Every structure is written in C-alpha cells, then in structure tokens.
Amino acid sequence: MLAALAALNHGVLRDACYFGNSQMVALLAAAYGPPGCAALRGARSLQYSRTLLTCLLHIVFSSLTAYGHLPDNLSRFNATLAALLAVLGEPDCASALHALGAWMTEPYRPFEYPEKPVEPAQRLARIPPDSLLAHLAVATPAAWALDPDAARALLSAPVR
C-alpha cells in the first residue's frame, strides 16, 4: 500500500493538499499509518528534497496565501491545514511551526511562479487574518522578526 501511495512522488496526497481536499488528505494520510507515524514522517519528497510533510505544509501555506482571500477557499484550506496538523499528531505543532518559519523566510518557494518571486514580508502580509495559518504564524519567531506590525495584524482584536 505504501508503495502505491508513494507513486509519482506521493502525487495523490500532494494534489489533495494543493486543491484543499481535507477529507482526501485525512484518508490518504491514514493509509500511511496513525498520526505521527514513522512511515509518514520519514517519507521524502524527491522533487523538492524535503520531507513529504514539510512539502505538504508548504503547499497548503502557499495555497492559503494565494487563494485564501475567497471565503470558500479559506474554509477548504483551513480544513486541509487542520487535517495535516492532525496527521502530525503533535499537540504543540512544533513541526508545522518549524516548516512555517522556513517557508516565511525563504526568498523563493517552489510552489510560486519563478517569474513572480514573493519576498518574505509579502508572504507574511498575504496570510489571511484570523485563519488557522495566521494563528500558527503568530506563534513563530520568524513572523515577528520579519514585520512585528504585520504579525500583530494577523489576528483581529477579539481573537488576540
């Protein structure tokens, strides 16, 4: 089963993340094993030279910042991010926070168009306010280092 899931560089799971299909993400991830299992944590994304989970998180982060301004997309990608966090099985979300910090500070993400690179401060500014990604971002030192005002603006006053 794992060999079938790994086919085409884990393409089915990557596509489920890219299109914001949280149910498919949860079902496919469960096929790897229970939350936090070694099979899923150890899987590599050959195309991007990262762990599969880091690659999946980066896909959802990029999708949320690119398409999250539309309400339907925001709810789909929030649910997909929640499914990935459940797959990680970490109460403190340490792996997701680490991946988010790296994603925010790298000058170019492979999921963005190379002819339109997005600078780290622009990426931070594109995070939808009060989204699940915004809640994670304010917990990362990278967001505060990039732009404290933008990090503060990620959560509205009632949510802060």
PyMOL commands that set and color helices and strands:
alter all, ss='L'
color gray80, all
select helices_A, chain A and resi 2-18+22-32+38-42+52-67+71-88+94-105+120-125+132-137+141-146+148-153
alter helices_A, ss='H'
color red, helices_A
select strands_A, chain A and resi 44-45+50-51
alter strands_A, ss='S'
color yellow, strands_A
deselect
rebuild
show_as cartoon
